[in-house]
Amino acid sequence: MAAGWDFAFPPACVACGGDLDVRSRSSCRICDECRSKLTVHADHLSCLRCGAPVGPYVDRQRGCQECRREQFAFKTVFRLGIYDGAVREVVIRGKYLHGEPLLTSLAELVWEHAGNEMEAMKFNLVVPIPQHWRQRMLTRHHAPDILAEAWGRRLQVPVGYPILAKVRKTRKQARLNRTERHKNQHQVFRVTRPASVQGKTILLVDDVLTTGATAHSAARTLRQNGAKMVVVAVIARALGHR
């Protein structure tokens, strides 16, 4: 039955629309050509603090030139690639209408490359970076929610949607410099159910990490409410934002 369906309606890559190998039953619906473009930096050495690519002689535990001046409330970062080229294009497309299958496949691609390490962290809870309620009314879907659902299924742990709330509307981070980004995210989150995070190891989910200001603010709020440890997972790490 499945073979007949695939013959009549060949599965298509969610990134480029090209044909997928009908023999593949992977939940990651991305063709080999797109995979090669999206995973160029996936297995390269990266800073353990912020996920930026680093050379072989950098002490990855102590940070890199992108984050050495920063203090983060999260432990480390899992990411697929650098926010540039093909990765940037698919992340942007995933934010818009009908982007859910693309985001789910990107989450699966991250899992293929980092799933063993993610499982080893023994997460108790997955928490997406939330939107302010006014933003939520204007968007069809929220990328971190879709990514969190995919990773929650893989990790077999619950996704805590109502646990972290954004208490005030903020300016667009993309329009701000590094200092302004941190000020913009200061005390912007609130934990609605402190008992749900106490003693927990939490996977905090966003689509892109730039300076780390948003993730730091959210992680700090979770830690202040009793979370044992917070680790960040994103599709991409943006670089060069001062």
N, C-alpha and C positions, 0 to 999 in steps of 0.2 A: 504493500500500500504506500509506504513512504517513498519507495523507489519510483512508483508511478507519479506521485505528487511532485517529486523533484524533477522528473522528466518534463512534466507539464509546466511547472513553475520553478525553474532553476534557482537555487538559493543565491542571493546576491550579497556582496560585501557591503556592509553598512557604511564603510568609509568612502569607497569610490564607485559603488554600484556595479562593479564587475562580477563575473561569475565566481562562485566558490566551488571548491572540489566537493562533489556530491558525496564522496566517501567520508568526508569529515563530519563528525557529529559533535564537534566542539561547540560549546555555548558561546565562544568568541567568534562572531561572524565577521571576521576580517581576513581578507585574502593575503596570500604570501607576500605579494609585492608591497601592500600597505604595511604589513607587519614589519618588513625590513626597514621601512622609512620611520615607523613609529617607535622602534626599539633600538635605534642607533646608540642611544646612551643608556639603555636599560641595564646592561651588565658592566658598564664602566665603573671604576672606583668613584665613590661619592662621599662627601662629608657626612659623617654620622649624625651631626647636629642639625644640618639644614637641608641635606640632599643635593647640594651643588656638586658638580663634577670636580674632581681634584686629581692631582698628579700622584705618582707612586711614592713620593717622599714626604707627603704631607701627613702630619699626625691627625688622623681623621676623628679621633676622640675629642680633640681640643678645639676643633672648628677650623674654618677656612677663611679666606679673605672676604667672603660674602657675609660671614656671620660672627667673626671673631669678636666684634665689638658688642654683640647682642647677648642678652640674657633671655633664655627661653624656659618656659615652664613645662615644655614637652621634652621627652627623652630623645627621640630620633624621628626620622622621616622616611617613609616608603614612597617612592615615586617611580613613574615609568620613564619619563624623558624630560627634556628641557623645553620650556615654553617658547618654541620657535618652529618655523617651517611647518611640516606636516602635523606635528603634535599641536601646535597653536591653532591650526585650522580646524582640526577635529574637536578640540575643546570648545572653541567658539561655536561651532555648529551644534554641539551637544546641548548648548544652553537654550536653543530655540525649539519651536514647535516640532514635534516628531523626532526629537533628539534622544529620546529614551533608549532605543535599541543601540545607538552608537555609544552612549555612556555606559550601558551594561557591558558591551563588548570591550570597551576600554578597561573597565574594572576587571574583567576576566583576563585581559592581557597583563595587567599588573599582577594578578594572582599567579599567572603562569611563571612570572619571573621572580616574584617575592613571596609566594604563598607559604613555602616552608618556613621562612623567617617569620612571617606573620603568625603562623600557627604556634611557633615556638614561644611567642610572647604571652600565650595563655590569656588572651583577652576575655573579659567578662561582659563587655558592653561595647557597642558601636554607637557613636554619637555624631551626627552630621552638624556642621556649622549651620546655625539657623538663619533665616531671614527675619527682618522686622515684619510685623503683621501687615503693614501697608504695602510693602514690597510683595508679600505673598499673594495679596489680592490681585496684583497686576501680572503675575507670571503663571504660565501653564504648568511648569514643573521646576523643581529646584535641583540642580545638578548634584550637590552633596547628598541629597536624600536618596537619589537613584544609586549612586556609588555605594552609600552606606548599606542599602538593601542588598546589593550584590555581595559585598564583603561580609555582611552579617550572615547571609546564607552559607557562604563558604566556611566561615569560622564557626557556624552553628551557635551563635550567640544573639541575644536580642538587640534590636535597634531602638535606641532611646530618643524618639522624636520629641516628646514634650519635656524632656529633662533639662535641656539647655534652651533658654529663651534670649532673644535679642531685645533689650528693653528700650532702645532708642534708635531712631533712624540715623544713619551715618552718611557722610559724603562718600562719593565713589573713590575707592582706594587708588584706582589707576591714575587719577588726576593729582595725586599728592606725592610729595617727596617722602623720604624715609622718616624724618622727624614728624611730619604731619600725619603720616600713617599711624604711628604709635599713639599720638594724641587722639586721633580719630577713633581708635578702638579702645581707649581707656574706659574701663568700667562699663562696657556696653552689653555684657552678658550677665545672666542670672540663672542659677540652678533652681528649678521649680520643685524638685523632689530630692533634697539632699540625701535622704536615706538610700536612694537608688544608686548613688555614686560612691558612697563611703566604702573604703577598702577595695575599690574596684580598679582593675587595669583596663584602661579605656582606649579604644581606637577612635581618634578624632578625625573626621573626614571633611575634606574640601576638594575642589577641582584643581586649584592652582595655589601654590605657595610662593609668595614674592619676597617680601622682607621678613615674613613670619609674624607680623604684628597681630593679624587677626587670630591666627592659631595660638599665639602666645597668650593673648587676652582670654580666649576661650579656655585654654588649658589651665591657666592660672585660676580662673573661676572654678573650674572643676576640682583642682587641687585644694583650693581654699575651702571647699565643701567636703573634703575628705577622700577624694580619689587618691589611690595609691600611686598610680603612674599614668601618664598620658603619652601616647604615641600618635603621630600624625601620618595619614595616608592621603596622597593626592595623585592626580594624573601627571601633573607637570610642575617643575620648579622653574620659576622665572628668575632671570639673572640681571645684574647690573643696575638695580634700582637703588639710588642713593638718596 
